[in-house]
Amino acid sequence: MTTKIVSLAHLVKKFGKQTVLQDVNLDVATGQIVGLIGPSGAGKSTVIKTTLGMEVADGGSATVFGETMPNRKLLSRIGYMAQTDALYDALTGRENLQFYGRMKGLSQSDLTSEIDHVATVVDLTADLDKRTSGYSGGMNRRLSLAIALLGQPELLILDEPTVGIDPALRRSIWAELGRIRDEGRAILITTHVMDEAELVDEVALLLGGKVMAFDAPAALKAEYQVDTIEEVFLKAEGEL
């Protein structure tokens, strides 16, 4: 039995006179990966931030685990990866993971095994004891993803997690996301890589601050009579 983890209902968000989100409706359930796709400036990150309570909705509602956001008590159950890396340059990769792991309330014994696991997933084991000031942009993204994965959160919210990551490692990361989904956890992910949009259970197409389509990739391709999600996107954009 699936349980609704995220529910966005008639969500509206304005910045000054600009309406960035208008009547956004989106659900994420246990055992599900939901992909949010759309062009730059469509409002994907604003959806993420409003879901997390980092931005407060101007209309409609955002609930997580049945509670209205913002709600700080829920953050320990959520793994979040932002578009911008929030890392401490003076610390090593391992020290960054230890710091964030303690913030999440992990015990020392759990933290050691968790760090070993997430470092393997993002292929950073050999570089864990190097200062992040010497990391490349791609390595910083991988470390940020590892931090989000710490503690086996019930909900993962990932904003463009595979930017700057090579195709082989991207495949490995998606295999891990599939495993997390199969454990019954929930994932909300934004991406502009259309191939990745084929890998989610449901894809939400955000254009002009509205969810223009929301369904399984195969269903959307059938509805729009095209062969790829990229073509769904282009066709929907043309209907705006």
Summary of the structure (lengths in Angstrom):
residues: 240
radius of gyration: 17.8
end to end distance: 36.5
largest distance: 54.2
contacts: 777
relative contact order: 0.17
helix: 41%
strand: 28%
